[in-house]
Amino acid sequence: MSSRRFAVIDVGTNSVKLHIAERAPDGTWRTIADRAEVTRLGEGLDETGRLRPEPIARTVDAIGAMADEAAGLGVEAIAAVGTAGMRVAPNAGELIAAVRTRLGVEIEVIPGEDEARLAYLAATSALGIAGDVVVFDTGGGSSQFTFGSPGLIAEQFSVNVGAARFTERFGLDGAVPQETVTAARDAIGMELSRLDGRPAPELVVGMGGGITNMAAVSLGLERYDPVAIQGARLDAAEIERQAELYRTRSADQRRELTGLQPKRAEVILAGACIVRTVLEKLGADSLVVSDRGLRHGVLVERFGT
């Protein structure tokens, strides 16, 4: 048997992620490519309830470039999944049809529970976790939570709390008064009421573009380094520090910060608010960062045998 290459494209509300990996005959995986493109598919979604033509076009172009890259690297199959933005938008079929017609790639819109389960699979298998753990994956349109221990899922759910949604709702894409951030965090806290009254877990694992970008800022990374990010720790004080950093800066000023992906400048404050609120709700003072996410879980489940 020879090695085989596969690709996963994760179509999120704020970004599209590509992961290409090679599976050896012994079942081990080697990453060939892993990148993300911020397309802001959910731009205007919270206001109108529909995907707009321009974000759809940006997203189709990004998926097309990723499919071409996968073909050039000898991939034999692509799995594409859509998440929160595509779950809630009644016209998500326009994007699905455009990608199918232009690229021959079929996007499967997966339930929030599947998204949580696959993210949990990716995180726990990569970090060597022991004990009770909460894994949460926060994106542009939703956040997924899984409670359990290695090999055992006790509970999982998805809530419509995402950085793109709260950025638009509270105008967090630039410098804002403290009162605006307080109001946003109060609203996030109400949406996260399912986290109330639970015993504090032994470990919280966080993933998603907002969290990995916050870790990169914390580490002062001039270039993103997945090895440095994987297993890094973010504590409450650092999250508060960064939230204040973003609150007092315009999007252009945020783009100058070392470690922050420029296209995430508009949504990073909302992301920090979500992460800080999650830790408060769970009674945790820090989290461990996972660079592995939904796309890695899909890869193992779809192409691991």
C-alpha positions in Angstrom: 0.0 0.0 0.0 1.1 3.6 -0.7 0.3 6.8 1.1 -2.9 8.6 0.2 -3.8 12.3 0.4 -7.1 13.8 1.4 -8.5 17.3 2.0 -11.1 18.8 4.2 -12.6 22.3 3.6 -14.4 23.8 6.6 -16.8 26.6 5.4 -17.4 28.8 8.5 -19.3 32.0 9.1 -16.1 34.1 9.2 -13.4 32.0 7.5 -12.9 29.0 5.2 -10.2 26.5 6.4 -8.3 24.0 4.3 -6.5 21.0 5.7 -4.6 18.5 3.4 -3.0 15.5 5.0 -1.4 12.3 3.8 -2.3 9.0 5.4 0.5 6.4 5.6 -0.2 2.7 5.3 0.2 2.3 9.1 -2.7 4.8 9.6 -0.6 7.8 10.7 -1.2 11.3 9.3 1.2 13.9 8.0 0.0 17.5 7.4 0.7 18.7 3.8 -1.1 22.0 4.0 -3.2 23.9 6.5 -4.5 27.4 6.1 -7.5 29.7 6.4 -9.0 32.5 4.4 -11.2 35.1 6.0 -14.2 35.5 3.7 -16.8 36.8 6.2 -19.5 34.7 4.7 -21.9 35.8 7.5 -21.5 39.5 6.9 -24.9 41.0 7.3 -26.5 37.6 8.3 -27.5 38.7 11.8 -29.2 41.8 10.3 -31.0 40.3 7.3 -31.1 36.5 8.1 -29.7 35.7 4.7 -26.3 35.3 3.0 -25.5 38.2 0.8 -24.2 37.9 -2.8 -20.8 39.4 -2.2 -19.8 37.2 0.8 -21.1 34.2 -1.2 -18.9 35.2 -4.1 -15.8 35.7 -1.9 -16.4 32.3 -0.3 -16.9 30.5 -3.6 -13.6 32.0 -4.8 -11.8 30.9 -1.7 -13.1 27.3 -1.9 -12.2 27.3 -5.6 -8.6 28.2 -4.8 -8.4 25.6 -2.1 -9.8 22.9 -4.4 -7.2 23.8 -7.0 -4.5 23.6 -4.4 -5.7 20.2 -3.3 -5.8 18.9 -6.8 -2.3 20.2 -7.4 -1.1 18.3 -4.4 -2.5 15.0 -5.5 -5.5 14.8 -3.3 -7.9 11.9 -4.2 -11.0 13.1 -2.3 -12.3 16.3 -0.7 -14.8 16.5 2.1 -16.4 19.9 2.6 -18.6 20.9 5.6 -20.6 23.9 6.4 -21.3 25.2 9.9 -23.4 27.8 11.7 -23.8 30.5 9.0 -25.0 27.9 6.5 -27.2 26.2 9.1 -29.3 29.3 9.8 -29.4 31.0 6.4 -32.4 29.9 4.3 -30.5 30.7 1.1 -27.4 28.6 1.9 -28.4 26.4 -1.0 -27.1 29.2 -3.3 -23.6 28.7 -2.1 -23.9 24.9 -2.2 -25.1 25.0 -5.8 -22.5 27.5 -6.9 -19.7 25.3 -5.4 -21.2 22.2 -6.9 -21.6 23.6 -10.3 -18.2 25.4 -10.5 -16.0 23.0 -8.6 -17.8 19.7 -8.4 -17.5 19.8 -4.6 -20.4 19.0 -2.4 -20.7 21.0 0.8 -22.5 19.1 3.6 -24.1 21.3 6.2 -23.5 19.5 9.5 -25.6 19.8 12.7 -24.1 21.7 15.6 -23.9 18.5 17.6 -21.7 16.8 15.0 -19.5 19.9 14.8 -19.0 19.7 18.6 -18.3 16.0 18.5 -15.7 16.2 15.7 -13.9 19.2 17.3 -13.8 17.2 20.5 -12.3 14.2 18.7 -9.7 16.4 17.2 -8.7 18.1 20.4 -8.6 15.2 22.8 -6.7 12.9 20.4 -4.0 15.5 19.8 -3.4 16.8 23.3 -3.3 13.6 25.3 -5.9 14.7 27.8 -6.7 13.0 31.0 -9.6 13.7 33.4 -12.8 15.8 33.0 -12.6 18.3 30.2 -14.7 20.9 28.4 -13.8 21.4 24.8 -15.2 24.5 23.2 -14.8 25.7 19.6 -15.9 29.2 19.0 -16.3 30.6 15.5 -18.0 33.4 13.6 -21.6 32.3 14.0 -21.7 29.7 16.8 -19.8 28.0 19.6 -19.8 24.3 20.3 -19.3 22.7 23.7 -18.5 19.1 24.6 -18.2 17.8 28.2 -16.5 14.5 28.9 -13.3 12.7 29.4 -11.0 10.9 26.9 -13.1 8.4 24.9 -16.3 9.4 26.6 -18.7 12.3 25.7 -21.1 13.1 28.5 -22.9 16.1 26.8 -22.5 18.3 23.8 -24.4 21.2 22.3 -24.1 24.2 20.0 -25.2 27.8 20.7 -25.5 30.7 18.4 -22.7 32.7 20.0 -20.1 33.7 17.5 -17.7 36.6 17.0 -19.1 37.8 13.7 -22.7 38.0 15.1 -21.7 40.0 18.2 -19.3 42.2 16.3 -22.2 43.3 14.1 -24.7 43.5 16.9 -22.6 45.8 19.1 -20.3 47.5 16.6 -17.2 45.9 18.0 -15.1 46.3 14.8 -13.3 49.4 16.1 -12.6 51.3 19.3 -15.7 51.4 21.6 -16.5 52.7 25.1 -16.2 50.2 28.0 -20.0 50.4 28.4 -20.4 48.8 25.0 -18.1 45.9 25.9 -19.9 45.4 29.2 -23.3 45.3 27.3 -21.8 42.8 24.8 -20.5 40.5 27.5 -23.8 40.6 29.4 -25.6 39.6 26.2 -23.1 36.8 25.5 -23.6 35.6 29.1 -27.3 35.4 28.6 -26.8 33.3 25.5 -24.5 31.0 27.3 -26.9 30.3 30.2 -26.5 26.5 29.5 -23.1 26.8 31.1 -24.5 28.0 34.4 -24.4 26.0 37.6 -21.9 23.3 36.5 -19.0 22.1 38.5 -15.6 23.5 37.4 -13.9 21.1 35.0 -10.3 19.9 35.5 -9.4 21.3 32.1 -10.8 23.6 29.5 -9.6 23.3 25.9 -10.4 26.1 23.4 -10.1 26.1 19.6 -11.1 28.3 16.7 -9.5 31.2 14.8 -10.2 33.7 17.5 -8.5 31.6 20.2 -5.5 30.7 18.2 -5.0 34.3 17.1 -5.2 35.4 20.8 -2.5 32.8 21.6 -0.3 34.1 18.7 -0.7 37.6 20.1 0.2 36.4 23.6 3.3 34.6 22.3 4.3 37.5 20.0 4.5 35.4 16.9 5.5 37.3 13.8 4.5 34.2 11.8 1.9 31.7 12.8 3.5 28.6 14.2 1.0 25.7 14.9 3.6 23.9 17.0 3.9 26.8 19.3 0.1 27.3 19.4 -0.7 23.7 20.1 -1.0 23.3 23.9 -0.3 26.9 24.7 -2.2 28.3 27.7 -4.3 31.5 27.9 -5.2 32.7 31.3 -8.0 35.1 32.3 -5.6 38.0 32.9 -4.1 37.7 29.4 -7.6 37.6 27.8 -8.6 40.7 29.8 -5.4 42.4 28.7 -6.0 41.6 25.0 -9.7 42.6 25.2 -8.6 46.1 26.5 -6.0 46.2 23.8 -8.6 45.7 21.1 -11.3 47.8 22.7 -9.1 50.9 22.6 -8.0 50.5 18.9 -9.5 50.8 15.5 -9.4 47.8 13.1 -6.4 49.4 11.3 -4.6 49.8 14.6 -5.4 46.3 15.6 -3.8 45.0 12.4 -0.5 46.4 13.5 -0.4 44.1 16.6 2.1 41.2 16.3 0.5 37.9 16.1 -3.0 39.0 14.9 -4.1 37.9 11.5 -5.0 41.2 9.7 -8.4 40.0 8.5 -9.5 39.0 12.0 -9.0 42.6 13.3 -12.7 43.4 13.1 -14.0 40.4 15.0 -11.2 39.8 17.5 -12.7 41.9 20.3 -16.0 40.0 20.2 -14.0 36.8 20.2 -12.1 37.8 23.3 -15.4 38.7 25.0 -16.8 35.3 24.2 -13.7 33.4 25.5 -13.6 35.4 28.7 -17.3 34.9 29.4 -16.9 31.1 28.8 -14.2 30.9 31.4 -16.2 32.9 33.9 -19.3 30.6 33.4 -17.2 27.5 33.8 -15.3 28.8 36.9 -12.0 28.3 35.1 -9.0 30.7 35.2 -7.3 29.5 32.1 -7.6 27.3 29.0 -5.3 25.2 26.9 -5.3 26.1 23.2 -5.8 23.5 20.5 -4.6 24.2 16.9 -6.6 21.1 15.8 -10.2 21.7 15.0 -13.3 20.6 13.1 -11.3 20.0 9.9 -9.0 17.5 11.7 -11.9 15.6 13.2 -13.6 15.4 9.8 -10.4 14.1 8.2 -10.1 11.2 10.7 -13.7 10.3 10.6 -14.2 10.4 6.8 -10.8 9.1 5.6 -9.3 7.3 8.6 -10.1 3.8 7.5 
